[in-house]
Structures are given as C-alpha cells and as structure tokens.
Amino acid sequence: MKNSISTPTFPSLLQQFFVERLIQQKNASPRTVATYRDTFRLLLVFAQHRLHKPPADLTLAELDAALILAFLDHIEKERHNSIRSRNARLSAIRSFLNYAALRDPLALSTIHRVLAIPIKRFERPLMDFFSREEIDAILNAPDPTTWFGQRDRVMFTTLYNTGARVSELIGMTVKDTVLARSPSMRIHGKGRKERTVPLWRRTATQLRRWLRQIDSSPDQHLFPNRSGGPMSRTGVTDRLQLAARTAEQYCPQLLQRKISPHRIRHSTACHLLQAGVDLTVIALWLGHESPSTTHIYVEADLTTKQ
C-alpha cells in the first residue's frame, strides 16, 4: 500500500506559522506577533474582496505574486501607508512563505515568484522635530480641569521626558514608575529589551499627582482609556493632535507641522543633544541598538552643526 501525504491547507499553514514558528520556535514578543497578525488580517480581507472567497477557503496557490503586488499597491495608495510600512508588510509575508515552502513543496513555484518581489526603495527625509516652544505649547494644551485633560498632560510629559515609542508608552504600568529618591521609568522596548530612563522633576511631580487619581495596583495601566484598559496607538495620536490644535492658538507655527507621537521622540533626542548630552547616552535613553542610529539627530540639528 502506497503512503499518501496530504497537502496542508492554507489556514492550517497560517495557524502553524503563528503557533509553531513565531511563538514556540522563535519566542517572538507579543508586539511582533501582533504586527504579523495585522499584516495577515489586512491581506485576508483584501484577498476576500478580490477573489470573492472567504479566508477559510483560500489556497496557498492563490496567494500568487499578482495578488501580493496588488495588496502592496492597495495599502500604499488606498490606505496611504508609507513605503516603510509597505516593506514591513512584505517582510511578514515573506517570512510566512519561507516557512510554508518547507511544508508544501508543490507550491514552491508560486512562493518563489512572491519572494522575488523586491523591497521598495525610498528617500529618507531630513529628521524634523519640535522646538522647545512648540513642545511647551503642546504639553500645556490639555484641559487640567478634566480627567482626560489631566491624563493627557502627564502622558505627553512622560512621552517627551522618556522619548518612548508610542507602543512603549501605552504598555507602561504603575509598577514601572519609581518616584522615590531618584525618580525613573522602566520601559519595555522592542525585542523584549528593557531600559530605565530618569524622570525630570516636572514629570515626577505630575506622575505623583496622577497616581492618586487612578487605581494604583502594580499592573494597572499608567495611562488608561475610558474603560481602564490600555490606550491604542490611534487613541494616543488623536489626543496629541487634539492638544496640538488647541496649542496652535498660542503657537501658530504648529499649523504647518505634522503632529505625531514619534515626532515627540525625535524632539526629545534633539533637545538632549542641544543640551550637551553625549550621543551614547541618548542612544541608551531611546533604546537604540547602536549609537550609529542616533547620528541622524546630529544631521537634523542645525544648532549642533553650527
């Protein structure tokens, strides 16, 4: 009797990729898993509309180069994602297909054509950051008479002090905050790397007041949303843009600026550089893998160049 080897289905391959490869074998961080999950959620919705088939009925052969190129074009032109985001989505798809190639050799031809799709090149614009006047206007904009305004004030102050990524900001909990003799914030960064950043007096004072207004249990999110859970990236961005619109009344130059949490991070780095802080210290402050990454701020800061 001949042994028959069944071909794995696309849904089973995708499930095995997340469970076996990402979680069990690579021990990927929750943020990495979430990034891959979002990529395939977008891809499956796109494929469903384009092929008129539910995701459970899709086959690996249908995820051909034409479909993937159309998907990449969709997220860049219709969803208005950056080329950097487009390349990140392609990298996630490549990772899955490299895994699938070992388990479904019959699909190698299709997989090879998708893997041949190149990473798209893009121009790196000069780093832009807020001036100290603009930062002060944004930090003072939220209404201190409301709970949300108080949260936003201390949240944006902490964001500026720590130079945290928005994903790091929304992951902060009460136990990460140390307000004793030498106030500091423990930040859980990319790749499960942790770092500790000193807190300025203004930040520590606001955090002490804020902790008296929320549940102070150790695992409580430091900046909760309306229901007490963690804020989303979009939620933080929306609140920041709302504060910037208020700040425009006192700082008109903000009208011409793009407002985002990551620009606050760039501002922290440039202001530390202007204050004479060494690049290696700034790299540790921001959680950069290599100080060479931090050199982009030297290029952006005209004061340092002069």
KELUM-933134 format. One record per residue: residue in three letters; x, y, z of N, C-alpha, C in turn; residue number from 1. Coordinates in steps of 0.05 Angstrom, whole numbers. Layout:
BEGIN
ATOM  res     n.u     n.v     n.w    ca.u    ca.v    ca.w     c.u     c.v     c.w    n
ATOM  Ala       X       Y       Z       X       Y       Z       X       Y       Z  NUM
...
This chain:
BEGIN
ATOM  res     n.u     n.v     n.w    ca.u    ca.v    ca.w     c.u     c.v     c.w    n
ATOM  Met      17     -24       0       0       0       0      18      25       0    1
ATOM  Lys      12      44     -18      28      68     -20      20      88       2    2
ATOM  Asn      40     101      13      35     121      33      26     147      19    3
ATOM  Ser       5     159      28      -5     184      17       1     206      36    4
ATOM  Ile      13     228      25      19     251      42       0     274      34    5
ATOM  Ser     -16     282      53     -36     303      48     -22     330      46    6
ATOM  Thr     -32     347      28     -22     374      26     -34     392      47    7
ATOM  Pro     -19     406      62     -31     423      83     -47     446      71    8
ATOM  Thr     -69     453      84     -85     475      74     -73     502      82    9
ATOM  Phe     -81     522      68     -71     549      75     -78     557     104   10
ATOM  Pro    -103     553     113    -110     561     141     -93     546     161   11
ATOM  Ser     -87     520     156     -71     505     175     -42     514     175   12
ATOM  Leu     -32     521     151      -5     531     150      -2     557     165   13
ATOM  Leu     -21     574     161     -20     601     175     -22     597     205   14
ATOM  Gln     -39     579     214     -41     574     243     -14     563     254   15
ATOM  Gln      -3     544     239      23     532     248      45     552     248   16
ATOM  Phe      45     571     229      65     591     227      65     608     253   17
ATOM  Phe      41     616     262      39     633     286      46     617     311   18
ATOM  Val      35     593     313      38     577     338      66     565     339   19
ATOM  Glu      74     551     318      99     537     319     124     555     314   20
ATOM  Arg     123     570     292     147     586     284     150     610     302   21
ATOM  Leu     130     627     303     133     653     317     133     650     348   22
ATOM  Ile     114     634     358     112     633     387     130     612     400   23
ATOM  Gln     129     587     389     144     565     402     173     565     394   24
ATOM  Gln     179     568     368     207     566     359     223     592     363   25
ATOM  Lys     211     614     354     226     639     355     221     655     381   26
ATOM  Asn     200     647     396     193     660     421     190     690     416   27
ATOM  Ala     176     697     394     172     725     386     157     740     408   28
ATOM  Ser     163     766     410     149     782     430     120     786     422   29
ATOM  Pro     102     793     441      74     798     434      71     820     413   30
ATOM  Arg      89     840     414      86     862     394      93     852     366   31
ATOM  Thr     113     834     364     120     822     338      97     806     327   32
ATOM  Val      85     789     345      63     772     337      39     790     328   33
ATOM  Ala      35     812     342      13     830     335      17     843     308   34
ATOM  Thr      42     849     302      49     862     276      43     842     253   35
ATOM  Tyr      52     817     256      46     797     236      16     792     234   36
ATOM  Arg       3     791     256     -26     786     256     -40     808     240   37
ATOM  Asp     -33     833     244     -45     856     230     -40     854     200   38
ATOM  Thr     -16     845     192     -10     842     164     -28     822     151   39
ATOM  Phe     -32     799     163     -48     778     151     -78     784     154   40
ATOM  Arg     -86     799     174    -114     808     175    -120     826     151   41
ATOM  Leu    -102     845     145    -106     862     121    -105     846      95   42
ATOM  Leu     -86     827      94     -84     811      69    -108     794      65   43
ATOM  Leu    -119     781      86    -142     764      82    -167     779      75   44
ATOM  Val    -170     803      86    -193     819      78    -191     828      49   45
ATOM  Phe    -167     835      41    -162     843      13    -167     820      -6   46
ATOM  Ala    -156     796       1    -160     772     -16    -189     764     -18   47
ATOM  Gln    -204     767       4    -232     760       3    -248     777     -17   48
ATOM  His    -242     803     -17    -256     821     -35    -247     817     -64   49
ATOM  Arg    -222     810     -68    -211     808     -95    -219     781    -108   50
ATOM  Leu    -218     760     -91    -223     733    -102    -252     723     -96   51
ATOM  His    -267     738     -81    -294     731     -74    -296     704     -60   52
ATOM  Lys    -277     700     -42    -276     675     -27    -270     681       2   53
ATOM  Pro    -283     667      21    -277     671      49    -248     662      55   54
ATOM  Pro    -235     673      75    -208     665      82    -204     635      86   55
ATOM  Ala    -224     622      98    -221     593     103    -219     577      78   56
ATOM  Asp    -228     588      55    -227     572      30    -204     580      13   57
ATOM  Leu    -187     598      21    -164     606       5    -143     584       4   58
ATOM  Thr    -129     583     -18    -107     564     -21     -80     579     -23   59
ATOM  Leu     -59     566     -17     -32     578     -19     -26     587     -47   60
ATOM  Ala     -35     572     -67     -30     578     -95     -44     604    -103   61
ATOM  Glu     -65     611     -90     -79     636     -97     -65     661     -86   62
ATOM  Leu     -47     657     -67     -31     680     -58      -7     683     -76   63
ATOM  Asp     -12     688    -101      10     690    -120      21     718    -121   64
ATOM  Ala      41     722    -138      55     748    -140      36     770    -148   65
ATOM  Ala      18     764    -166      -1     785    -175     -19     795    -152   66
ATOM  Leu     -28     776    -136     -45     784    -113     -29     800     -92   67
ATOM  Ile      -5     791     -86      11     804     -66      19     832     -75   68
ATOM  Leu      26     835    -101      33     861    -112       9     880    -111   69
ATOM  Ala     -15     869    -117     -39     885    -116     -45     894     -87   70
ATOM  Phe     -40     876     -68     -44     882     -40     -25     904     -31   71
ATOM  Leu       1     902     -38      20     922     -31      13     949     -43   72
ATOM  Asp       4     949     -67      -5     974     -80     -29     985     -66   73
ATOM  His     -47     968     -57     -71     976     -42     -64     991     -16   74
ATOM  Ile     -46     979       0     -40     991      26     -24    1017      23   75
ATOM  Glu     -10    1019       0       6    1043      -3     -11    1066     -15   76
ATOM  Lys     -28    1060     -35     -42    1081     -49     -70    1086     -38   77
ATOM  Glu     -84    1065     -29    -111    1069     -19    -112    1072      11   78
ATOM  Arg     -95    1058      25     -94    1061      54     -75    1083      63   79
ATOM  His     -59    1093      43     -40    1115      47     -19    1108      68   80
ATOM  Asn     -10    1082      68      12    1074      85      38    1083      73   81
ATOM  Ser      58    1087      89      85    1095      79      98    1071      65   82
ATOM  Ile     119    1077      50     134    1056      37     148    1038      58   83
ATOM  Arg     155    1050      80     167    1035     102     147    1014     113   84
ATOM  Ser     122    1023     116     101    1004     125      96     982     104   85
ATOM  Arg      96     991      79      92     971      57     114     950      58   86
ATOM  Asn     138     958      62     160     939      63     158     920      88   87
ATOM  Ala     148     931     110     144     915     134     123     893     129   88
ATOM  Arg     102     900     115      81     880     108      93     858      90   89
ATOM  Leu     109     867      70     121     847      52     140     829      68   90
ATOM  Ser     155     839      86     173     823     102     158     802     118   91
ATOM  Ala     135     809     129     119     790     144     109     767     126   92
ATOM  Ile     100     775     102      90     755      82     113     737      74   93
ATOM  Arg     136     748      69     160     732      61     167     711      83   94
ATOM  Ser     166     720     108     172     702     130     153     678     130   95
ATOM  Phe     128     684     126     108     662     126     113     643     102   96
ATOM  Leu     119     654      79     122     637      55     148     620      57   97
ATOM  Asn     169     631      69     193     615      73     187     591      91   98
ATOM  Tyr     169     595     111     161     573     128     143     553     113   99
ATOM  Ala     125     564      97     106     547      82     120     530      61  100
ATOM  Ala     142     541      49     156     526      28     166     499      37  101
ATOM  Leu     173     497      63     184     472      74     162     451      78  102
ATOM  Arg     137     461      79     115     443      86      96     438      62  103
ATOM  Asp      99     453      41      83     448      17     100     453      -8  104
ATOM  Pro     118     433     -14     136     436     -37     122     440     -63  105
ATOM  Leu      96     432     -65      82     435     -90      77     465     -97  106
ATOM  Ala      78     481     -76      73     510     -80      99     526     -84  107
ATOM  Leu     121     512     -88     147     526     -89     148     546    -112  108
ATOM  Ser     136     539    -134     137     557    -157     123     584    -151  109
ATOM  Thr      99     582    -139      85     606    -131     100     622    -110  110
ATOM  Ile     111     608     -91     125     620     -69     150     635     -79  111
ATOM  His     164     622     -97     189     633    -108     183     660    -122  112
ATOM  Arg     161     662    -136     154     687    -151     147     709    -131  113
ATOM  Val     134     702    -109     128     722     -89     153     732     -75  114
ATOM  Leu     171     713     -68     195     720     -54     213     737     -72  115
ATOM  Ala     209     737     -98     225     753    -116     216     783    -116  116
ATOM  Ile     193     789    -104     184     817    -103     204     833     -86  117
ATOM  Pro     215     854     -97     236     868     -82     225     887     -61  118
ATOM  Ile     242     892     -41     236     913     -22     237     940     -36  119
ATOM  Lys     218     957     -32     217     983     -47     235    1004     -34  120
ATOM  Arg     251    1016     -51     269    1037     -41     254    1063     -36  121
ATOM  Phe     263    1079     -18     250    1105     -12     270    1125      -2  122
ATOM  Glu     264    1150      -6     281    1171       3     277    1176      33  123
ATOM  Arg     299    1180      48     297    1186      76     297    1216      80  124
ATOM  Pro     275    1228      87     274    1257      91     290    1265     115  125
ATOM  Leu     299    1290     116     314    1301     138     296    1300     163  126
ATOM  Met     307    1291     185     292    1289     210     281    1316     219  127
ATOM  Asp     255    1316     226     242    1340     235     234    1337     264  128
ATOM  Phe     235    1359     279     228    1357     307     216    1384     316  129
ATOM  Phe     203    1383     339     190    1407     350     211    1424     365  130
ATOM  Ser     207    1450     365     223    1468     381     214    1465     410  131
ATOM  Arg     229    1476     428     221    1476     457     196    1492     461  132
ATOM  Glu     192    1514     446     168    1530     449     144    1513     440  133
ATOM  Glu     147    1499     418     125    1482     408     118    1460     427  134
ATOM  Ile     139    1447     438     134    1425     458     119    1436     482  135
ATOM  Asp     128    1459     493     115    1471     516      86    1477     511  136
ATOM  Ala      80    1487     487      52    1493     480      35    1468     479  137
ATOM  Ile      46    1446     468      31    1421     467      26    1410     495  138
ATOM  Leu      47    1410     511      45    1398     538      26    1413     556  139
ATOM  Asn      23    1439     551       5    1455     568     -23    1458     556  140
ATOM  Ala     -28    1446     533     -54    1449     519     -77    1434     532  141
ATOM  Pro     -74    1409     541     -97    1394     551    -110    1408     575  142
ATOM  Asp    -136    1406     578    -151    1420     599    -146    1407     626  143
ATOM  Pro    -134    1421     645    -127    1409     671    -151    1406     689  144
ATOM  Thr    -175    1416     681    -199    1413     698    -214    1388     693  145
ATOM  Thr    -206    1372     672    -220    1347     666    -201    1324     671  146
ATOM  Trp    -213    1300     675    -197    1276     679    -180    1270     655  147
ATOM  Phe    -192    1272     631    -178    1266     606    -155    1286     601  148
ATOM  Gly    -161    1311     608    -140    1331     604    -117    1327     623  149
ATOM  Gln    -122    1319     648    -101    1313     666     -84    1289     657  150
ATOM  Arg     -98    1269     647     -84    1245     637     -66    1253     614  151
ATOM  Asp     -77    1268     595     -62    1276     571     -38    1292     578  152
ATOM  Arg     -40    1310     598     -18    1327     605       6    1310     616  153
ATOM  Val       0    1292     634      21    1275     646      31    1255     625  154
ATOM  Met      13    1246     608      21    1226     588      40    1238     567  155
ATOM  Phe      34    1262     558      51    1275     538      78    1284     551  156
ATOM  Thr      76    1292     576     101    1300     590     119    1276     593  157
ATOM  Thr     107    1253     600     123    1228     603     134    1219     576  158
ATOM  Leu     118    1222     555     127    1215     528     151    1232     520  159
ATOM  Tyr     150    1258     526     173    1276     519     197    1270     536  160
ATOM  Asn     193    1266     562     215    1260     581     230    1235     573  161
ATOM  Thr     215    1214     568     227    1188     563     235    1183     534  162
ATOM  Gly     224    1198     515     229    1193     487     219    1165     479  163
ATOM  Ala     198    1156     492     188    1129     487     174    1127     460  164
ATOM  Arg     174    1103     449     157    1097     426     128    1096     436  165
ATOM  Val     109    1100     419      81    1100     428      73    1073     438  166
ATOM  Ser      84    1051     427      78    1024     437      89    1020     465  167
ATOM  Glu     112    1033     471     123    1031     497     107    1048     517  168
ATOM  Leu      97    1071     508      82    1088     525      56    1075     535  169
ATOM  Ile      41    1063     516      16    1051     524      19    1025     539  170
ATOM  Gly      44    1014     540      49     990     555      59     996     584  171
ATOM  Met      63    1021     591      72    1028     618      51    1022     638  172
ATOM  Thr      60    1011     661      42    1005     684      52    1019     708  173
ATOM  Val      36    1018     729      43    1032     754      69    1022     765  174
ATOM  Lys      74     996     764      98     984     775     123     993     760  175
ATOM  Asp     120    1004     736     144    1013     721     153    1040     730  176
ATOM  Thr     137    1053     747     143    1081     756     157    1080     783  177
ATOM  Val     180    1092     785     195    1094     810     197    1124     817  178
ATOM  Leu     184    1132     839     183    1160     846     196    1166     873  179
ATOM  Ala     215    1149     881     229    1152     906     251    1173     903  180
ATOM  Arg     275    1168     915     296    1188     915     306    1195     887  181
ATOM  Ser     309    1176     870     317    1181     842     295    1172     823  182
ATOM  Pro     276    1189     817     253    1181     800     262    1170     773  183
ATOM  Ser     249    1149     764     256    1137     738     232    1121     727  184
ATOM  Met     234    1114     702     213    1099     688     226    1075     675  185
ATOM  Arg     215    1051     680     225    1027     667     208    1023     642  186
ATOM  Ile     222    1021     619     209    1019     593     214     992     581  187
ATOM  His     193     979     572     195     953     559     196     958     529  188
ATOM  Gly     220     955     518     224     963     490     222     940     470  189
ATOM  Lys     231     946     446     229     926     424     247     903     430  190
ATOM  Gly     238     879     422     254     855     425     258     847     454  191
ATOM  Arg     238     853     471     238     847     500     262     860     515  192
ATOM  Lys     272     882     504     294     896     517     283     917     535  193
ATOM  Glu     292     918     560     283     938     579     305     959     584  194
ATOM  Arg     296     983     590     315    1004     597     302    1022     618  195
ATOM  Thr     319    1036     633     309    1054     654     317    1082     646  196
ATOM  Val     298    1100     647     302    1128     639     297    1146     663  197
ATOM  Pro     315    1165     670     310    1183     692     286    1202     686  198
ATOM  Leu     271    1209     707     249    1227     704     257    1254     714  199
ATOM  Trp     250    1275     699     255    1302     707     236    1310     730  200
ATOM  Arg     242    1331     744     226    1339     768     197    1344     760  201
ATOM  Arg     194    1358     737     166    1365     728     151    1339     723  202
ATOM  Thr     163    1320     710     149    1295     703     142    1279     729  203
ATOM  Ala     161    1277     747     156    1263     772     134    1275     788  204
ATOM  Thr     133    1302     789     112    1316     804      85    1310     792  205
ATOM  Gln      82    1311     766      57    1305     753      49    1276     757  206
ATOM  Leu      68    1257     756      61    1229     760      52    1224     788  207
ATOM  Arg      64    1237     808      55    1233     836      26    1241     839  208
ATOM  Arg      18    1264     827      -9    1273     829     -28    1254     814  209
ATOM  Trp     -18    1244     790     -35    1227     774     -40    1200     787  210
ATOM  Leu     -21    1189     800     -24    1163     813     -45    1163     835  211
ATOM  Arg     -50    1187     846     -71    1189     867     -99    1189     855  212
ATOM  Gln    -101    1191     828    -127    1192     815    -135    1167     801  213
ATOM  Ile    -117    1147     799    -123    1122     785    -118    1099     804  214
ATOM  Asp    -127    1076     796    -122    1051     811     -91    1047     812  215
ATOM  Ser     -81    1046     837     -51    1045     840     -41    1016     842  216
ATOM  Ser     -57     996     834     -47     969     835     -24     966     815  217
ATOM  Pro      -4     949     821      21     948     805      16     944     775  218
ATOM  Asp      -3     927     767      -7     921     739     -26     939     725  219
ATOM  Gln     -36     960     739     -54     979     726     -39     995     705  220
ATOM  His     -52     999     682     -40    1015     660     -37    1044     670  221
ATOM  Leu     -14    1055     665      -8    1081     676     -25    1103     663  222
ATOM  Phe     -31    1099     637     -48    1118     623     -72    1104     611  223
ATOM  Pro     -92    1098     627    -114    1081     618    -134    1097     600  224
ATOM  Asn    -149    1082     585    -170    1095     569    -195    1097     587  225
ATOM  Arg    -218    1104     574    -243    1109     589    -251    1085     606  226
ATOM  Ser    -247    1061     596    -255    1037     610    -234    1025     628  227
ATOM  Gly    -211    1038     630    -190    1028     648    -169    1011     634  228
ATOM  Gly    -173    1004     609    -154     988     594    -132    1005     581  229
ATOM  Pro    -114     993     566     -92    1008     554    -103    1025     530  230
ATOM  Met     -91    1048     526     -98    1064     503     -87    1051     478  231
ATOM  Ser     -99    1057     455     -89    1047     429     -69    1067     418  232
ATOM  Arg     -54    1059     398     -36    1078     384     -52    1101     372  233
ATOM  Thr     -75    1093     360     -92    1114     347    -103    1133     368  234
ATOM  Gly    -110    1122     391    -121    1139     412    -100    1159     422  235
ATOM  Val     -75    1151     426     -54    1170     434     -50    1191     413  236
ATOM  Thr     -49    1183     387     -45    1202     365     -68    1222     364  237
ATOM  Asp     -92    1212     366    -116    1230     365    -115    1251     387  238
ATOM  Arg    -108    1242     412    -107    1261     434     -85    1281     431  239
ATOM  Leu     -62    1272     419     -40    1290     414     -47    1311     394  240
ATOM  Gln     -61    1303     373     -69    1321     352     -90    1341     362  241
ATOM  Leu    -107    1332     380    -127    1350     393    -112    1371     410  242
ATOM  Ala     -92    1363     425     -77    1382     441     -62    1402     423  243
ATOM  Ala     -51    1392     400     -37    1410     382     -56    1431     370  244
ATOM  Arg     -80    1423     364     -99    1442     353    -105    1465     373  245
ATOM  Thr    -107    1457     399    -110    1477     420     -85    1495     422  246
ATOM  Ala     -62    1482     420     -37    1497     424     -32    1516     401  247
ATOM  Glu     -44    1512     378     -40    1529     354     -48    1558     360  248
ATOM  Gln     -67    1562     379     -76    1589     386     -53    1605     398  249
ATOM  Tyr     -35    1592     412     -13    1606     425      14    1602     411  250
ATOM  Cys      14    1582     393      39    1576     378      31    1571     349  251
ATOM  Pro      27    1592     333      16    1589     306      33    1572     287  252
ATOM  Gln      59    1570     293      76    1554     275      69    1524     274  253
ATOM  Leu      54    1515     295      45    1487     295      25    1481     273  254
ATOM  Leu      13    1502     262      -6    1498     240       6    1484     216  255
ATOM  Gln      32    1488     212      46    1477     189      60    1451     195  256
ATOM  Arg      58    1441     220      73    1418     228      57    1392     227  257
ATOM  Lys      70    1370     221      57    1344     223      59    1335     252  258
ATOM  Ile      37    1327     264      36    1320     292      34    1290     296  259
ATOM  Ser      54    1279     310      53    1250     315      70    1244     340  260
ATOM  Pro      64    1223     355      79    1215     378     109    1211     372  261
ATOM  His     115    1200     348     143    1195     342     159    1221     338  262
ATOM  Arg     145    1242     330     159    1267     327     166    1278     355  263
ATOM  Ile     151    1272     375     158    1279     403     184    1265     410  264
ATOM  Arg     186    1239     402     210    1223     408     235    1236     395  265
ATOM  His     232    1244     369     254    1258     356     261    1284     370  266
ATOM  Ser     241    1298     380     246    1323     394     262    1319     420  267
ATOM  Thr     255    1298     434     270    1291     459     299    1287     452  268
ATOM  Ala     305    1272     432     333    1266     424     348    1291     417  269
ATOM  Cys     335    1308     400     349    1332     391     353    1352     414  270
ATOM  His     333    1354     432     336    1372     455     358    1363     474  271
ATOM  Leu     360    1337     478     382    1326     494     409    1332     481  272
ATOM  Leu     410    1329     455     435    1334     440     442    1364     443  273
ATOM  Gln     423    1382     441     428    1410     444     437    1417     472  274
ATOM  Ala     429    1401     492     436    1406     519     464    1395     526  275
ATOM  Gly     477    1382     506     504    1372     510     506    1344     519  276
ATOM  Val     483    1329     518     484    1301     526     498    1285     505  277
ATOM  Asp     515    1266     513     531    1250     494     513    1232     478  278
ATOM  Leu     521    1227     453     505    1210     435     501    1182     446  279
ATOM  Thr     521    1170     459     518    1143     470     496    1143     492  280
ATOM  Val     495    1164     508     474    1166     528     446    1169     516  281
ATOM  Ile     444    1185     495     419    1188     481     410    1162     468  282
ATOM  Ala     429    1146     458     423    1120     446     411    1102     467  283
ATOM  Leu     423    1102     491     412    1086     513     385    1096     522  284
ATOM  Trp     382    1123     522     357    1136     530     334    1127     512  285
ATOM  Leu     339    1126     486     318    1119     466     316    1089     461  286
ATOM  Gly     335    1073     471     334    1045     467     343    1036     439  287
ATOM  His     362    1052     428     374    1045     402     394    1022     405  288
ATOM  Glu     393    1004     385     412     981     386     441     990     384  289
ATOM  Ser     445    1011     367     472    1021     362     472    1051     363  290
ATOM  Pro     493    1063     375     495    1093     375     495    1104     346  291
ATOM  Ser     503    1088     327     503    1099     299     475    1107     290  292
ATOM  Thr     455    1094     301     427    1102     294     421    1130     303  293
ATOM  Thr     433    1138     325     428    1164     337     440    1187     322  294
ATOM  His     459    1181     303     472    1202     288     453    1217     270  295
ATOM  Ile     429    1206     265     410    1221     248     402    1247     261  296
ATOM  Tyr     404    1249     288     396    1273     301     417    1295     299  297
ATOM  Val     442    1287     296     463    1306     290     458    1319     263  298
ATOM  Glu     450    1303     243     445    1314     217     421    1333     217  299
ATOM  Ala     401    1327     235     377    1343     235     380    1369     250  300
ATOM  Asp     399    1370     269     401    1394     287     421    1414     276  301
ATOM  Leu     411    1436     266     428    1457     254     445    1470     276  302
ATOM  Thr     434    1472     300     450    1485     322     475    1470     327  303
ATOM  Thr     473    1443     329     497    1426     333     517    1429     311  304
ATOM  Lys     507    1430     286     525    1433     263     540    1460     265  305
ATOM  Gln     526    1481     272     539    1507     274     560    1507     296  306
